[in-house]
């Protein structure tokens, strides 16, 4: 595995400043691997049918959560973005 010390450091700094941070890159470049290294309190993989089902009613699922929430492959549910803004505005300590 390629160590991504600089990438992880940069993401940590972004999470300190912003309640939502995206990891962008080409397919198979290590985005999921990096995201898993943050040991989020809540992790959703939208290629996993169980996690997709958990987010059928995303507001009920996400609203009570605290801490770092990772939504891997969030582009599969673009309808989540307006809700994420609402949730962040309600509770800025929640991180995505």
Long-range contacts (C-beta under 8 A, 24 or more apart in sequence): 1-33, 2-30, 4-30, 4-33, 4-34, 4-37, 7-34, 8-34, 8-37, 8-38, 11-38, 15-68, 15-95, 19-88, 19-92, 19-93, 19-94, 19-95, 19-96, 20-84, 20-88, 20-95, 20-96, 21-95, 21-96, 31-72, 32-72, 35-70, 35-72, 36-70, 38-68, 38-70, 40-67, 40-68, 40-69, 40-70, 41-65, 41-66, 41-67, 41-68, 41-69, 42-67, 42-68, 42-69, 42-70, 43-69, 43-70, 43-72, 44-69, 44-70, 44-71, 44-72, 45-72, 45-73, 46-71, 46-72, 46-73, 46-74, 46-76, 46-77, 47-72, 47-73, 47-76, 52-76, 52-77, 55-80, 58-83, 59-83, 59-86, 59-87, 62-87, 63-87, 63-90, 65-94, 66-91, 66-93, 66-94, 67-94, 67-95, 68-95, 68-96, 69-94, 69-95, 69-96, 70-96, 71-96
